[in-house]
Amino acid sequence: MKLTNANFAKKDQNFRVACEVASVLPTKRQASKYRRRLGRAVKVTMAQINQHKINKMWDGDTND
């Protein structure tokens, strides 16, 4: 059975945390945007990932 955006919004912990950090409600509309890599929650998630990579580069750690 395919996971709907409404169920995704309720069950996916990473999405819910991203919404909380981005100060948006975890609605099915936001879930749809998140799954298509659009919206504020995705921007926050990508910024955190990029910052982690930058920190690794500055610390001299090249392994992921």
RAFENWO-V764273 format. One record per helix or strand. SS is the DSSP state (hx for helix, st for strand). FROM is the first residue (numbers start at 1). LEN is the number of residues. If there is no record, write none. Layout:
# RAFENWO-V764273
SS|FROM|LEN, SS|FROM|LEN
This chain:
# RAFENWO-V764273
hx|5|7, hx|13|10, hx|28|8, hx|40|20
